[in-house]
Amino acid sequence: MINLRVILVALLGGVLGSNAVRAQSDVAELNEAAWRLIRSGDGPRAAKLFAVALDARPNDPVLLFGAVVAAHL
């Protein structure tokens, strides 16, 4: 029974860990896409991407700064 618990915990940890890594890469991709939109002058679309990224990482200073920049375009 203990071995089954260890296996289940390891599997659950792997699934949750991979979701966290994916979420981080998704946020990084959103951030990069939003900054490209800012450089092209599309503030409203950039603001939407920053809002989605900020849902995942609400205290990220780069995302917060980007959202402010996008709001002023």
Beta strands, then each sheet from edge to edge (+ up, - down):
end
